[in-house]
């Protein structure tokens, strides 16, 4: 009955090793809507809130919402990410969404964990003649290949000595977010600063919205050791999965017509229900001169997304 006070988001100390933590202070999910061309993505997520407190005990949050804007038509800041050993990315990324959900310990004991969501709009980079520029992402094999291409570039070239820094994709599954379009969900394990048995987690969501555009959403567990810190990990998994499983895409007539064109030549539009782990680390490749790159994916520590304001869509 006193839970409202016991887990109030105010911190006058920072202590760990609790037997219970709680997430957002207002846990009831709120309807969210993203306009994607003539389609509409609906999902539910609780409202995020900061942790109040003096000095270093408090925690702020970072939010970016597309609001009522059409995500496919609005102007978003471009971002770049990847390892310097990797070849130039075949994709352009535009950041349109960020949210964070903080987890606290009991009786004002402060911050315990952070779940971060980031949404990017992704299109082929025509400046370097991307191999996907003339392909249709509604085709399931093309879409699977696009996901693998992105994962290789983003994670495959990182290494610790001779070993990979990341593993993936793991726990690949398909989520039907509409009667036609399906999403792919998979995990990336960061093992470079820990171990295979004690990874840090990124949970990724991909789904196409036009023949040349897909949405990429990252949920970062913010450095929580998912196997060794189950007190924090379990409520974070519950919140993350509740958000993902609430995704539903109302497909517009024009988008559905584009999907039907592919189905006319590809009767089986299902995405594979299993996908093997990619053979990382990849060998260093000589890369041509390309725009400044910064890390855009949260890993063990919060990452500030930087923008190249000299670029445009």
Number of C-alpha atoms within 10 A of each C-alpha: 5 7 10 10 12 16 23 21 28 24 25 16 17 15 15 13 11 13 10 13 23 23 25 22 20 12 14 11 16 11 12 14 16 19 19 22 17 15 19 17 18 16 19 18 19 19 16 18 20 19 23 19 16 12 10 12 17 18 18 10 15 13 12 13 14 17 13 9 14 16 20 18 10 9 14 19 16 21 22 20 20 22 18 16 16 20 17 22 21 20 23 19 24 21 24 20 19 19 19 23 24 24 24 30 27 21 16 22 22 29 27 20 21 22 23 22 22 21 22 22 23 21 22 22 18 14 9 14 11 16 13 20 17 12 15 19 25 28 22 21 16 15 22 17 14 21 17 18 16 15 16 22 21 19 24 27 23 25 18 12 9 8 12 19 22 26 22 23 22 17 14 17 17 18 19 18 21 14 11 16 23 21 22 22 20 18 19 21 21 23 20 18 13 12 13 14 11 17 23 25 25 24 22 20 19 24 24 22 28 21 19 16 19 23 19 20 19 21 25 27 27 19 19 24 18 20 14 12 12 15 17 27 20 14 16 25 16 10 19 20 13 15 15 21 13 16 18 21 25 18 22 14 11 13 18 18 12 15 22 16 12 18 16 10 10 13 9 11 19 15 21 13 10 12 16 10 14 16 11 18 20 17 12 14 12 11 12 9 8 10 12 11 16 18 16 19 19 22 19 18 12 14 13 12 14 15 18 14 9 8 10 10 11
